Amino acid sequence: MDVQTSRTVPDGGYGWIIVAAVAVINMTNQSILSVFGQLFVGELRRMQEDTFTAALITNLNSLALNFSGLFIGPAIKSFKPRNVAATGCLLVSFGLVLCSFATQTWHFIVGYSFFVGFGLGLISPSTFMAINSYFSSKRGRAVGVSLAGAGVGQVFMPHVVHYFMINHGFRGAVLAMAALSLTGLIGAMFLKPLTAPVKHNNRKHLQLLVDKENKAQTSITIQPAQVENTTQKSTETLCGRMGHRLAQAMDLELLKDFVFWSIIVGMALVYTATINFTMVFPSFLQHTAQLNSQLVASCMSVVAGADIICRLLLPCITDRLRMPYRVVFLLGTAGLLLGRVLLAETTSLPVIIAMSVLIGMTKSATVINNNLTISAHCRADKLAGGLGLSMISKGIIVITVGQLLGWIRDYADSYVICLYAQGVLLLLVVLVWTPEIYYRFKKQQRHNTSKSMETTYMAPEQASSNSRA
């Protein structure tokens, strides 16, 4: 039975406290990604490391973040989202502490790439699961407010880092970030589950399987020649059941659904294009548009400001219009495509500012509706596994297609061509998703029409039957 259909979703109430708690977690943990360069690039230069090393650390961080999806489904099923989110905060803090004592590059890879990346990977889906259980019609605006916390953190976190770097140096600044990330534990304390979680003890289940097989073998007396065949069959059956249990824990049956494949691969391509744009946008403004550092910072602030405002306002509009989350994500993708194409064709400052606003607005549409699209497609009991598989697809595509975008930029020695390459990824998603969504919409419309006609036809018959009675 679907967990969500067996209870009444409050669509608010204590859920808004959870939204505030998640906003605090995002503010003090997710925003740490935005200050990587400010924290570590100077120290890496003192170690005589180049830009390639810094890129390697950030790419491995993204890889660990997304490949935590291998474990997130079973983890959320076996433990409460509160415990998974708290574990993520502890891992982020521990990874930063390791980085504060780093003397070699591999120390940053272990601390930042692995521990911080894996910790952030645990935080995002677990906090979304906590919000998802409390909201229905207002789910979009609840997720938008919680994600706005990360945007607010990106605004004030650089100033905090700057203060500690000036007054306490590299180690003091990183330790301060480690302590700040622990405030996420306060937020995790408020992630109260709506109902008691379903017990999902994998170890106990496997032990029961083993006991069952042992009992079956000892209760049957057969000829010695047959014992070997029976034992082999029992072993194969046990292995098959263990494999089936693993598939259940990770909800791998979702991969039988072509639409689910389309969703997770499409969102991974948009995610990769967004990551790459964030990296090349400042350089494009400086080297191609020939803007000074102050104007570059102003354009980046415009993108961030538009993103934060729309994370708060856009869900209110789309929820009121009852627009499907995937349709909003698609419209956001189309907006990102338009923004990149127009940005690549101009060096005019007013147009660049206008495109910065457009990109910030449409980016918020994709960020907010990422997990919401998965939640709308998957049943409640499959949602954790769906989020995990989506993260895995992002990790695979970032490390492959993302590296290809970097190679294109270096090979062509052009930021404009790199923007067009990002546009190709976004266009691919638009071209694949649009006819599929339209077909499903028309199919649903025909189904509703036939159902309405059937109801209209049955009503007179029921009235006639009642009059004869």
KOLDRENSE-401810 format. One record per residue (C-alpha): residue in three letters; x, y, z. Coordinates in steps of 0.5 Angstrom, whole numbers, plus 500, padded with zeros to 3 digits. Layout:
<recs>
ALAXYZ;...
</recs>
This chain:
<recs>
MET500500500;ASP502507498;VAL505510505;GLN502517503;THR495515501;SER494511508;ARG494518512;THR492525511;VAL498530509;PRO497536514;ASP500541508;GLY503545513;GLY503546520;TYR509543524;GLY511542516;TRP513549516;ILE518548522;ILE521543518;VAL522547512;ALA525552517;ALA530547519;VAL532545512;ALA533552510;VAL538552516;ILE541546514;ASN542548507;MET544555509;THR550552513;ASN552546509;GLN550546502;SER553553501;ILE560551503;LEU560549496;SER560556494;VAL566558498;PHE571553495;GLY575557491;GLN575563497;LEU578557502;PHE582553498;VAL585556492;GLY590560496;GLU593554500;LEU593550494;ARG598555491;ARG602555497;MET603548496;GLN605550488;GLU599546485;ASP595549479;THR588550477;PHE588542474;THR588540482;ALA583545484;ALA578542479;LEU580535480;ILE578536488;THR571539486;ASN570534481;LEU571528485;ASN567532491;SER561532486;LEU562525484;ALA562523491;LEU556527492;ASN552524487;PHE554517488;SER552517495;GLY545515491;LEU548508492;PHE546508499;ILE541514500;GLY535509498;PRO537503503;ALA539509508;ILE533513509;LYS529506509;SER533503514;PHE533510519;LYS529516519;PRO531522515;ARG533526521;ASN539521522;VAL541521515;ALA541528515;ALA545529522;THR550524519;GLY551528513;CYS552534517;LEU557531521;LEU561528515;VAL561535512;SER564538519;PHE569532520;GLY571533512;LEU573540513;VAL577539520;LEU581534516;CYS582540511;SER584545516;PHE590540517;ALA592539510;THR599539508;GLN598535501;THR594535496;TRP591528497;HIS589531504;PHE584535501;ILE581530496;VAL580525502;GLY577531507;TYR573535502;SER572531496;PHE570524500;PHE567526506;VAL564533505;GLY562531498;PHE559524501;GLY556528507;LEU552533502;GLY550527498;LEU546525504;ILE543531506;SER539533500;PRO535527499;SER534526506;THR531533508;PHE527533502;MET524526504;ALA522530511;ILE519536507;ASN515531502;SER511527508;TYR508534510;PHE506537504;SER502536498;SER499542494;LYS504547498;ARG510542497;GLY513547491;ARG513553495;ALA515549501;VAL521546497;GLY523553495;VAL523556501;SER528551504;LEU532552498;ALA532559499;GLY536558505;ALA542555501;GLY542562497;VAL542566503;GLY548562505;GLN551564499;VAL550571500;PHE553572507;MET558566507;PRO563569503;HIS563575508;VAL564570514;VAL570567510;HIS573573509;TYR573575516;PHE576569519;MET581569513;ILE584576515;ASN584575522;HIS585568523;GLY588565517;PHE587559513;ARG586554518;GLY582558523;ALA577560517;VAL576552515;LEU575550522;ALA570556523;MET566553517;ALA567546520;ALA563549527;LEU558553523;SER556546519;LEU555543526;THR549548527;GLY545543521;LEU545538527;ILE540543530;GLY536543524;ALA536536524;MET533535531;PHE527538528;LEU526533522;LYS520529526;PRO517524522;LEU510524520;THR509517522;ALA513511524;PRO518509519;VAL517502516;LYS522497519;HIS527495513;ASN532491517;ASN536488511;ARG541484516;LYS535481520;HIS531479513;LEU538476511;GLN538472517;LEU531469516;LEU533467509;VAL539463512;ASP535460518;LYS530458513;GLU534455508;ASN538451514;LYS531449516;ALA529446510;GLN536442509;THR536439516;SER528437515;ILE529433508;THR532426508;ILE535425501;GLN540420498;PRO547422498;ALA547423491;GLN542428491;VAL544432497;GLU550436492;ASN544438487;THR540440493;THR545444496;GLN547447490;LYS540449488;SER539452495;THR545456495;GLU543459488;THR536460491;LEU539464497;CYS543468492;GLY538470488;ARG533472494;MET539476496;GLY540479489;HIS532481489;ARG533484496;LEU538488494;ALA534490488;GLN528492493;ALA533496497;MET535500492;ASP528500488;LEU532498482;GLU525496479;LEU524503477;LEU529502471;LYS524498468;ASP520505466;PHE523508460;VAL519515463;PHE524514469;TRP530514465;SER528520461;ILE527524467;ILE533522471;VAL538523464;GLY534529462;MET535532469;ALA542530469;LEU544533463;VAL541540465;TYR545539472;THR551538468;ALA550544464;THR549548470;ILE555546473;ASN559548467;PHE556554466;THR557556473;MET565555472;VAL565559466;PHE561564466;PRO566569470;SER571568465;PHE566569459;LEU564576462;GLN572578463;HIS575575457;THR570575452;ALA565581454;GLN571585457;LEU568587463;ASN572589469;SER572585476;GLN567589479;LEU562588473;VAL563581473;ALA561581481;SER555585479;CYS553580474;MET554574478;SER550577484;VAL544579479;VAL544571477;ALA544569485;GLY539575487;ALA534573481;ASP535565483;ILE533567491;ILE527571489;CYS524566484;ARG525560489;LEU521564494;LEU516566489;LEU515561483;PRO512556487;CYS507560489;ILE505561482;THR506554480;ASP502551485;ARG496556485;LEU496554477;ARG497547479;MET502546474;PRO506539474;TYR513540476;ARG516536470;VAL513542466;VAL516547470;PHE522544470;LEU522544462;LEU520551462;GLY526553466;THR530548461;ALA528552455;GLY529559459;LEU536557460;LEU537555453;LEU535562451;GLY539565456;ARG545562454;VAL544563446;LEU543570447;LEU549571452;ALA553568447;GLU551573441;THR552579445;THR557583449;SER552589451;LEU552590458;PRO544591458;VAL543585455;ILE548581459;ILE544583465;ALA538582462;MET540575461;SER543574468;VAL536575471;LEU533570466;ILE538565467;GLY537566475;MET530566474;THR530559470;LYS535556474;SER531556480;ALA525553476;THR530547475;VAL533547482;ILE526547486;ASN523542481;ASN528537481;ASN526532486;LEU519534486;THR519531479;ILE522525482;SER516525487;ALA511526482;HIS513520478;CYS515515484;ARG510512489;ALA512514496;ASP515507498;LYS520508492;LEU521515492;ALA528514496;GLY530509491;GLY528514486;LEU532520489;GLY538515489;LEU538513482;SER537520480;MET544522484;ILE547516481;SER545519474;LYS548526475;GLY555523478;ILE556519471;ILE554524467;VAL558530470;ILE564526470;THR563524463;VAL559529459;GLY562535464;GLN569533462;LEU567533455;LEU565540456;GLY571542459;TRP575539453;ILE571543448;ARG572549452;ASP580548452;TYR580545445;ALA576551441;ASP579556446;SER572559446;TYR567561452;VAL562562446;ILE563555443;CYS562552450;LEU556556452;TYR553553445;ALA555546447;GLN551547454;GLY546549449;VAL546543445;LEU545539452;LEU539543454;LEU536543447;LEU536535447;VAL532535453;VAL527540451;LEU526536444;VAL526529448;TRP521531453;THR516536450;PRO513530445;GLU513525451;ILE510530456;TYR505532450;TYR503525449;ARG502523456;PHE497530457;LYS493528451;LYS492521453;GLN490523460;GLN485528457;ARG482523453;HIS482518459;ASN478524463;THR473525457;SER471518456;LYS471517464;SER466523464;MET462521458;GLU461514462;THR459518468;THR454522464;TYR451515461;MET451512467;ALA447517471;PRO440517467;GLU440509468;GLN441509475;ALA436515476;SER431510472;SER433504476;ASN432508483;SER425510480;ARG423503478;ALA425501485;
</recs>
